[in-house]
């Protein structure tokens, strides 16, 4: 089995009482590995329900027992109806049995190993997974399912003769169960995005799993188990090793992953593509249908489809209202206000008098990301935008920081260098804009005399590039002096850093142009300089993969560039990555790759996302936070309206840029409209 280097987690001790109030079910938790895991979970405070045939832990108050013979699908159906799916934090399926030398068949006509070790799990999951955890109070993580077997062993299974009726060998029959369990993890991770699924491969450990094959109590069995016991961990040692993994928050983003007995991530078996999984599970469902119970099981849930949809949406909303850690800060919820240019600063770049009120009104969200703020005179692109490089700027932003903090939120100031998206009439020094290369964007911009073409910019020399990096560094330090909690580097939307990334705007021949590595260098060096100045845990960056505007064309290498850039930025340990994802581009594969590459907090912004989808990206694990712009702009009490399911104000686009309090601080709050 090969290790999966893309999945990382940090083991932390699990203290007694750490799982107080959590409900866990262990299917097969009455002996061997299942019993050892149940006892470890109970010792950490969880209320554990074990399902099996012989209960050995009646002396432990927080372990409860449901007797069942899970070789029978009618028993699996009964168990599924008894379990409190809606309140569960975790569902664990332990190892089953090994196929006998001669084919054994249950009373329902199912090969016994297949029934015990795989098919009952499919039935139970289909009953429980849609409802799993959706009524928990203030959950911090999605509910989890762990399936124990032998994933990563290279088994694909044979769905053509799944029940071993045409021919039989113990090994082939058992490999069907091995493959089936691995596919349940992969299928579940795709089918149930509100739940995380993981596979566990304990390898050889002394248990009773081989008795069915070797013979209960036989000399061969005793010798085999004795040798295994001498050479491998005990069930108790395995359980102690696995407990930190079972509860680690680091796993949240890795649904569909597998782990060996050392709690290391391993790769899935090759060849388990979506089509093979569908065919294997379809054959399994056909086999279930032959028992006469499958149709009953499918309709056993008391929830209608509309009720289930409502409860799932309720779960998604509960998730996004939970607290989370970003960098060095704990946020009260997982909402962020996206940065939006409002063009209401003073002529010298000092935030306007209404800025503190404007941001404080919206501080119900966990994180405020302030509007694009220039780090230097050269960085200004538009009229009346704020800066953060003079004493006056610092004093003005201090009022904003204090107002936001007073409302219990955090403030990151976005450092935005407009680059070539500028005009001499808009800047304090009235100089030509700067860019990686002397290529005009082919776009117009608003100036004091009306719309004008953005002129050909000055191409930065290598020395000037280095000075620009220092400008970012100084601006970040000044932001912290102003009381901000951190800064977000604007690397998106066709501004300077984005210009360095795009071959249509960057034709340099030095170390900042040409190859993917060179075009990404400026963004990485800016981030590294700021992280060194104020701390990586107060430094963030925003990117917009695939956004082609104002002369920006990322070209065919665009996805590869972002994979490289994100991987390199990840090494810096920044507070978060803020990703602007344009849904109409359809580059969901790149988004998933970035989610895998980025190990810190990820904020996702989807322009035009409808209200009914709020919370979905956090609930599925694609994002740690979601950011919203226009909705929060027009609704200073955005959080209260969501919680009350109240209507939103409509944004007045005519007042977006410049002006007075109209369209800035005068949007009515919910209590003012009742």
C-alpha positions in Angstrom: 0.0 0.0 0.0 1.4 3.4 -1.0 1.1 6.4 1.3 -1.0 9.3 0.2 1.2 12.4 0.7 -1.7 14.8 -0.1 -3.5 13.9 3.1 -1.9 15.2 6.3 -3.1 15.4 9.8 -1.5 16.2 13.2 -2.1 13.7 16.0 -3.2 15.3 19.3 -3.9 13.5 22.6 -7.6 13.0 23.3 -8.3 13.9 26.9 -10.8 12.2 29.2 -14.1 14.0 28.7 -13.2 15.5 25.3 -16.1 13.7 23.7 -18.7 14.4 26.4 -22.1 14.7 24.9 -21.1 13.0 21.6 -23.1 10.0 20.4 -21.2 7.3 18.6 -22.3 3.9 17.1 -19.9 1.0 16.6 -21.3 -1.8 14.4 -19.4 -4.9 15.5 -18.3 -3.2 18.7 -18.6 -6.2 21.1 -15.3 -7.9 20.4 -11.8 -7.5 19.0 -11.0 -4.2 17.3 -14.6 -2.9 17.6 -14.6 -3.5 21.4 -11.2 -1.9 21.8 -12.4 1.2 19.8 -15.7 1.4 21.8 -13.8 1.4 25.1 -11.4 4.1 24.0 -14.3 6.3 22.7 -16.2 5.8 25.9 -13.1 6.6 28.0 -13.0 10.0 26.2 -16.6 10.7 27.2 -18.6 9.6 24.2 -21.9 7.8 24.6 -21.3 4.6 22.6 -23.9 2.2 21.3 -22.4 -1.1 20.2 -24.1 -3.6 17.9 -23.2 -7.2 18.0 -24.0 -10.6 19.4 -22.3 -10.8 22.8 -22.0 -7.8 25.2 -18.9 -7.7 27.4 -18.9 -4.1 28.7 -22.0 -3.8 30.8 -19.9 -2.4 33.6 -19.2 0.8 31.6 -22.0 3.2 32.1 -21.7 5.0 28.7 -21.6 1.9 26.5 -25.0 0.6 25.4 -25.8 -2.5 23.5 -28.1 -3.6 20.7 -28.0 -7.3 20.1 -28.1 -8.3 16.5 -27.1 -11.0 14.0 -25.9 -8.9 11.1 -25.6 -11.9 8.8 -29.3 -11.2 8.2 -30.5 -8.2 6.2 -33.7 -8.1 8.2 -31.6 -7.6 11.3 -29.6 -4.8 9.6 -32.9 -3.2 8.7 -34.1 -3.4 12.4 -30.8 -2.0 13.7 -30.9 0.9 11.2 -34.4 1.8 12.5 -33.3 1.7 16.2 -30.2 3.9 15.8 -30.5 7.7 16.5 -29.0 8.7 13.1 -29.9 12.4 13.4 -27.9 12.9 16.6 -24.8 10.8 15.8 -21.3 12.3 15.6 -19.7 9.1 14.3 -20.6 5.7 12.9 -17.9 3.0 12.8 -18.1 -0.3 11.0 -15.5 -2.8 12.2 -14.0 -5.8 10.5 -16.4 -8.7 9.8 -15.4 -12.3 9.1 -13.3 -14.2 6.6 -15.1 -16.5 4.1 -15.2 -20.2 4.9 -13.3 -22.9 2.9 -16.7 -24.1 1.7 -19.4 -21.7 0.7 -21.8 -20.7 3.5 -25.2 -19.2 2.8 -27.5 -17.3 5.1 -31.2 -18.0 5.5 -31.8 -15.1 3.0 -29.6 -16.8 0.3 -26.5 -14.5 0.7 -23.0 -15.8 0.9 -22.2 -15.4 4.6 -19.0 -13.3 4.4 -20.6 -11.0 1.9 -23.6 -10.5 4.2 -21.6 -10.0 7.5 -18.7 -8.0 6.2 -20.3 -5.8 3.5 -23.9 -6.1 2.5 -25.4 -5.1 5.9 -23.2 -2.0 5.8 -24.7 -0.9 2.5 -28.2 -1.4 3.8 -27.5 0.4 7.1 -25.7 3.3 5.4 -28.5 3.8 2.9 -30.9 4.2 5.8 -28.7 6.3 8.1 -26.4 8.5 5.9 -29.1 10.9 4.5 -30.1 11.7 8.1 -26.8 11.4 9.9 -26.1 14.1 12.4 -28.6 16.6 11.0 -30.2 17.4 14.4 -27.0 17.8 16.4 -26.7 21.0 18.4 -24.0 23.4 17.3 -21.8 20.8 15.5 -18.2 21.9 14.8 -17.6 19.0 12.3 -19.6 17.0 9.9 -20.7 13.6 11.1 -18.2 10.9 10.2 -18.4 7.3 8.9 -15.4 4.9 9.3 -15.5 1.6 7.5 -12.9 -0.9 8.5 -11.5 -3.4 6.0 -8.5 -3.7 3.8 -8.6 -0.7 1.5 -5.6 0.1 -0.7 -4.9 -3.6 -1.2 -5.6 -3.5 -5.0 -9.0 -5.4 -5.0 -11.7 -4.4 -7.5 -14.1 -7.2 -6.8 -16.3 -9.1 -9.3 -19.9 -7.9 -9.5 -20.7 -10.4 -12.2 -20.9 -13.2 -9.6 -21.1 -11.1 -6.4 -22.9 -13.8 -4.5 -20.4 -16.6 -5.5 -23.2 -18.7 -7.0 -21.4 -19.6 -10.3 -18.1 -20.5 -8.6 -16.7 -20.3 -5.2 -13.3 -19.8 -3.5 -12.9 -18.4 0.0 -10.3 -15.9 -1.2 -12.3 -14.6 -4.1 -15.4 -14.3 -2.0 -13.6 -12.4 0.7 -12.0 -10.0 -1.8 -15.5 -9.0 -2.9 -16.2 -7.8 0.6 -12.8 -6.0 0.7 -13.5 -4.2 -2.5 -17.1 -3.5 -1.5 -16.1 -1.8 1.7 -13.6 0.4 -0.1 -16.2 1.4 -2.7 -18.7 2.3 0.1 -16.2 4.9 1.3 -15.6 6.4 -2.2 -19.3 6.3 -3.1 -20.4 7.7 0.3 -17.9 10.6 0.0 -19.5 11.5 -3.3 -23.2 10.7 -2.6 -23.5 12.3 0.9 -21.6 15.6 1.0 -22.8 16.5 4.5 -21.0 13.4 5.9 -17.3 12.6 5.8 -16.3 9.0 4.9 -13.0 7.2 5.7 -11.6 3.7 5.3 -9.4 2.0 7.9 -7.0 -0.8 7.1 -5.8 -2.4 10.4 -3.7 -5.0 8.6 -3.0 -8.2 10.6 -4.1 -7.9 14.2 -5.0 -10.7 16.6 -8.8 -11.0 16.5 -11.4 -13.7 15.7 -11.9 -12.6 12.1 -10.1 -15.7 10.7 -12.0 -18.3 12.9 -14.6 -18.8 10.1 -11.8 -19.8 7.7 -9.4 -21.6 10.0 -12.0 -23.2 12.3 -13.1 -21.9 15.7 -10.7 -23.1 18.4 -8.7 -25.3 15.9 -4.9 -25.9 16.3 -4.3 -24.0 13.1 -6.3 -21.0 14.3 -4.5 -21.0 17.7 -1.1 -21.1 16.1 -2.0 -18.4 13.5 -3.4 -16.0 16.1 -0.5 -16.6 18.5 2.0 -15.7 15.8 0.0 -12.7 14.7 -0.2 -11.6 18.3 3.5 -11.8 18.8 4.3 -9.7 15.6 1.6 -7.1 15.5 -0.2 -4.6 17.7 -3.0 -5.7 20.0 -6.5 -4.5 19.4 -6.1 -2.2 22.4 -2.8 -0.7 21.0 -4.5 -0.2 17.6 -7.5 1.6 19.2 -5.2 3.9 21.2 -3.3 4.8 18.0 -6.5 5.4 16.0 -8.5 7.5 18.5 -6.8 10.8 17.7 -7.4 10.1 14.0 -11.1 9.4 14.5 -11.7 12.8 16.2 -9.1 15.0 14.4 -10.6 18.1 12.8 -7.8 17.9 10.2 -9.8 15.1 8.5 -12.7 17.4 7.6 -11.4 18.2 4.2 -10.3 14.7 3.3 -13.6 12.8 2.9 -13.0 9.6 0.9 -9.5 9.0 2.4 -8.0 5.8 3.8 -5.6 5.1 6.6 -3.3 2.2 7.6 -2.8 0.8 11.2 -0.2 3.5 11.8 -2.8 6.2 11.1 -1.0 7.1 7.9 -3.0 8.1 4.8 -2.8 5.5 2.0 -3.9 5.6 -1.6 -7.1 3.8 -2.7 -6.9 0.7 -4.9 -6.3 1.5 -8.6 -9.2 0.9 -11.0 -12.0 2.0 -8.7 -13.4 4.5 -11.1 -16.9 5.9 -10.9 -18.4 3.5 -13.5 -17.0 0.4 -11.7 -18.3 1.6 -8.3 -21.8 2.3 -9.8 -21.9 -1.2 -11.3 -20.7 -2.9 -8.2 -23.2 -1.1 -5.9 -26.0 -1.7 -8.5 -25.2 -5.5 -8.3 -25.2 -5.2 -4.5 -28.6 -3.5 -4.5 -30.0 -6.2 -6.8 -28.8 -8.8 -4.4 -30.5 -6.9 -1.5 -33.7 -6.8 -3.5 -33.7 -10.6 -3.7 -34.1 -10.8 0.1 -37.5 -9.1 -0.2 -36.4 -6.5 2.4 -34.7 -3.9 0.2 -37.8 -2.1 -1.0 -39.1 -2.1 2.5 -35.8 -0.8 3.7 -35.7 1.9 1.1 -39.1 3.2 2.3 -38.5 2.7 6.0 -37.3 6.3 6.6 -40.0 8.4 8.2 -38.8 11.4 6.4 -40.4 12.6 3.1 -38.0 13.9 0.5 -39.2 17.5 1.2 -38.6 17.0 4.9 -35.2 15.5 4.3 -34.2 18.4 2.0 -35.4 20.9 4.7 -33.4 19.1 7.5 -30.3 18.9 5.3 -30.5 22.6 4.6 -31.0 23.3 8.3 -27.8 21.2 9.0 -25.9 23.2 6.3 -27.0 26.5 8.0 -26.0 25.2 11.4 -22.5 24.4 10.2 -21.8 27.8 8.8 -22.9 29.5 12.0 -20.3 27.5 14.1 -17.1 29.2 15.2 -13.8 28.4 13.4 -10.1 29.3 13.7 -8.4 31.4 11.0 -4.7 32.1 11.6 -4.3 33.1 15.2 -8.0 34.1 15.6 -11.2 32.4 16.5 -14.1 33.7 14.5 -17.7 33.6 15.8 -19.1 32.2 12.6 -17.9 31.1 9.1 -19.2 34.2 7.2 -16.8 36.8 5.7 -17.7 40.1 4.2 -16.0 40.2 0.8 -13.9 43.3 0.0 -15.8 45.8 -2.1 -14.5 49.1 -3.5 -16.8 51.9 -2.3 -14.7 55.1 -3.3 -15.6 57.1 -0.3 -12.2 57.9 1.2 -10.8 61.3 1.5 -8.7 62.7 -1.3 -5.5 61.8 0.6 -6.6 58.2 1.0 -7.7 58.4 4.6 -10.8 56.3 5.2 -13.9 58.5 5.2 -15.8 59.6 8.3 -18.5 57.0 7.7 -16.2 54.0 7.1 -16.2 53.0 10.8 -20.0 53.0 11.0 -20.2 51.2 7.6 -18.0 48.3 8.7 -19.3 48.1 12.2 -22.9 47.7 10.9 -21.8 44.6 9.1 -19.7 43.1 11.9 -22.2 40.3 12.6 -20.1 38.2 10.3 -17.0 36.5 11.7 -14.6 38.3 9.4 -14.6 41.7 7.7 -12.3 41.9 4.7 -12.1 45.7 4.0 -12.1 47.2 0.6 -9.1 47.3 -1.7 -6.5 49.6 -0.1 -3.4 50.8 -1.9 0.0 50.2 -0.4 1.6 53.2 -2.1 0.9 56.1 -4.4 1.7 53.9 -7.4 -0.8 51.3 -6.1 -3.9 53.6 -6.5 -6.1 52.9 -9.5 -9.4 54.5 -8.8 -10.6 57.8 -7.3 -11.3 58.1 -3.6 -9.9 54.7 -2.6 -8.2 54.4 0.8 -4.5 53.8 1.4 -2.5 52.4 4.3 1.0 53.9 4.2 0.8 57.3 5.9 0.2 58.3 9.5 -3.2 59.8 8.5 -4.2 56.5 6.9 -3.3 54.6 10.1 -5.3 57.0 12.2 -8.3 56.7 10.0 -8.2 52.9 9.9 -7.8 52.8 13.7 -11.3 54.1 14.0 -12.5 51.3 11.7 -10.6 48.6 13.6 -11.9 49.7 16.9 -15.5 49.8 15.7 -15.3 46.3 14.2 -13.7 44.8 17.3 -16.4 46.4 19.5 -18.9 44.2 17.6 -16.9 41.0 18.2 -15.6 40.6 14.6 -12.2 40.6 13.0 -10.8 42.9 10.4 -8.4 42.1 7.6 -7.5 45.0 5.3 -7.1 44.1 1.6 -3.8 45.4 0.1 -4.6 46.1 -3.5 -2.1 47.4 -6.0 -4.0 48.3 -9.2 -1.0 48.1 -11.4 -1.9 49.1 -15.0 -5.6 49.5 -14.1 -4.9 53.1 -13.3 -4.9 56.6 -14.7 -2.6 59.5 -14.0 -5.6 61.7 -13.2 -6.6 59.4 -10.4 -3.3 59.2 -8.4 -1.7 61.7 -6.0 1.5 62.0 -8.1 -0.3 61.9 -11.5 2.2 59.4 -12.9 1.8 56.6 -15.4 0.5 53.4 -13.9 3.0 50.5 -13.4 2.9 46.9 -14.6 5.1 43.9 -15.3 5.2 44.9 -19.0 4.3 48.0 -21.0 1.0 46.6 -22.3 -2.2 48.6 -22.0 -5.2 46.6 -20.6 -7.5 47.8 -23.4 -10.1 49.0 -20.9 -11.6 52.3 -19.8 -11.8 53.7 -16.3 -13.6 56.5 -14.5 -11.6 59.7 -13.9 -12.5 63.2 -12.7 -13.2 64.1 -16.3 -15.2 61.0 -17.1 -14.3 57.7 -18.7 -10.9 57.4 -20.2 -8.7 54.7 -21.7 -6.2 53.2 -19.2 -2.9 54.2 -20.8 0.1 52.1 -21.5 1.8 51.5 -18.1 5.4 51.8 -17.1 7.1 48.4 -17.1 8.7 47.9 -13.7 12.4 47.3 -13.7 13.7 44.3 -11.6 14.8 46.8 -8.9 11.4 48.5 -9.0 9.7 45.1 -8.6 11.8 44.6 -5.4 10.7 48.0 -4.2 7.1 47.2 -4.8 7.4 44.1 -2.7 8.8 46.4 0.1 5.8 48.7 -0.4 3.5 45.8 0.4 5.6 44.9 3.5 5.4 48.4 4.9 1.7 48.7 4.2 1.1 45.4 6.1 3.0 46.7 9.1 1.0 49.9 9.0 -2.2 48.0 8.9 -1.3 46.2 12.1 -0.4 49.6 13.6 -3.9 50.7 12.7 -5.3 47.8 14.8 -6.2 45.5 11.9 -6.0 41.8 12.6 -4.3 41.0 9.4 -4.1 41.8 5.7 -5.4 40.1 2.5 -3.1 40.4 -0.5 -5.2 41.1 -3.6 -3.9 38.7 -6.2 -7.1 38.6 -8.3 -9.4 40.6 -10.6 -6.8 41.8 -13.2 -4.8 43.9 -10.7 -1.0 44.0 -10.4 -0.3 40.5 -8.9 -2.8 39.0 -11.4 -1.0 40.9 -14.2 2.2 39.1 -13.2 0.5 35.7 -13.4 -1.0 36.2 -16.9 1.1 35.9 -20.1 -1.1 38.4 -21.8 0.1 41.1 -19.4 3.6 39.7 -18.5 6.2 39.4 -21.3 9.2 39.9 -19.0 12.4 38.0 -19.6 13.9 38.3 -16.1 13.1 36.0 -13.1 9.5 37.4 -12.9 8.4 36.4 -16.4 8.2 33.5 -18.8 7.8 30.2 -17.0 5.0 29.3 -14.6 7.5 29.4 -11.7 8.7 32.9 -12.8 5.3 34.4 -13.3 4.2 33.1 -9.9 7.3 34.4 -8.2 6.1 38.0 -7.5 2.9 36.8 -5.7 5.0 34.4 -3.6 7.6 36.9 -2.7 5.0 39.5 -1.7 3.3 36.9 0.6 6.6 35.8 2.0 7.7 39.4 2.8 4.4 40.3 4.5 4.4 37.0 6.5 7.9 37.8 7.6 6.9 41.3 8.6 3.6 40.6 10.5 3.4 36.8 10.8 2.1 34.2 8.4 -1.0 33.8 10.6 -2.0 37.4 9.9 -1.3 37.2 6.2 -3.8 36.0 3.6 -4.2 36.2 -0.2 -7.1 36.3 -2.7 -7.0 34.6 -6.1 -9.4 34.3 -9.0 -8.4 31.4 -11.2 -9.9 31.6 -14.7 -11.0 35.2 -14.5 -10.2 36.8 -17.9 -11.0 40.5 -17.9 -9.4 43.8 -18.8 -6.9 42.2 -21.1 -6.0 39.3 -18.7 -5.8 36.0 -20.5 -4.3 33.2 -18.3 -3.9 30.8 -21.3 -3.8 27.0 -21.3 -1.2 27.0 -18.5 -3.6 28.8 -16.2 -4.7 25.7 -14.1 -1.1 24.5 -13.8 0.1 27.9 -12.7 -2.5 28.0 -9.9 -1.7 24.5 -8.7 2.0 25.5 -8.5 1.2 28.9 -6.9 -1.2 27.4 -4.3 1.3 24.7 -3.4 4.1 27.2 -2.9 1.9 29.6 -0.9 0.7 26.7 1.3 4.3 26.2 2.4 4.2 29.7 4.0 1.4 28.7 6.4 -0.8 31.7 5.7 -4.0 32.4 7.6 -6.3 31.8 4.7 -6.7 31.6 0.9 -9.7 33.6 -0.4 -10.8 32.1 -3.7 -13.1 33.8 -6.1 -14.8 31.0 -8.1 -16.8 31.8 -11.2 -19.4 29.0 -11.4 -20.1 29.6 -15.1 -16.5 28.6 -16.0 -17.1 25.1 -14.8 -13.6 24.5 -13.5 -14.7 22.5 -10.5 -11.8 20.1 -10.9 -9.3 22.9 -10.3 -11.3 24.1 -7.3 -11.1 20.6 -5.8 -7.3 20.4 -6.5 -6.8 23.7 -4.8 -8.8 22.5 -1.8 -6.5 19.5 -1.6 -3.3 21.5 -2.0 -4.3 24.2 0.5 -4.0 23.0 4.2 -5.1 26.2 5.9 -8.5 27.9 6.0 -10.1 28.4 2.6 -12.7 31.1 2.0 -14.8 30.6 -1.1 -16.7 33.4 -2.9 -19.1 32.5 -5.7 -20.5 35.7 -7.3 -24.2 35.3 -8.1 -24.7 32.4 -5.7 -28.4 32.2 -4.7 -29.5 32.6 -1.1 -30.7 29.0 -0.9 -27.2 27.7 -1.5 -25.7 29.7 1.4 -23.8 27.3 3.7 -23.5 24.5 1.1 -19.7 24.9 0.5 -18.9 24.9 4.2 -21.2 21.9 4.8 -19.6 19.8 2.0 -16.1 20.6 3.2 -15.1 22.5 0.1 -14.6 25.7 2.1 -14.0 26.6 5.7 -15.8 30.0 5.3 -18.0 31.6 2.7 -17.7 35.2 1.7 -20.5 37.4 0.4 -20.4 40.9 -1.1 -23.6 42.5 -2.4 -25.8 40.6 0.1 -23.9 42.0 3.0 -23.5 45.4 1.5 -27.3 45.8 1.2 -28.0 44.1 4.5 -26.0 45.3 7.5 -27.9 42.8 9.6 -27.1 40.0 7.2 -26.7 37.4 10.0 -30.0 38.3 11.7 -31.9 38.1 8.5 -30.5 34.7 7.7 -31.4 33.4 11.2 -34.9 34.8 11.0 -35.3 33.7 7.4 -36.3 37.3 6.6 -36.2 38.9 3.2 -33.1 40.7 2.0 -32.8 44.4 1.0 -31.9 44.8 -2.7 -28.6 46.5 -3.4 -28.7 49.9 -5.1 -26.0 49.6 -7.8 -26.2 53.3 -8.6 -24.7 54.1 -5.1 -21.8 51.5 -5.2 -19.0 53.9 -5.9 -18.7 57.4 -4.3 -21.3 59.5 -2.7 -22.7 60.1 0.8 -24.4 57.9 3.3 -27.0 56.9 0.7 -26.4 53.3 -0.3 -23.5 53.2 2.3 -24.7 53.4 5.9 -28.5 53.9 5.3 -29.6 50.4 4.4 -32.4 49.6 6.8 -32.0 46.9 9.5 -34.6 44.3 9.9 -36.0 45.8 13.1 -36.4 49.1 11.3 -38.6 47.5 8.6 -41.0 45.7 10.9 
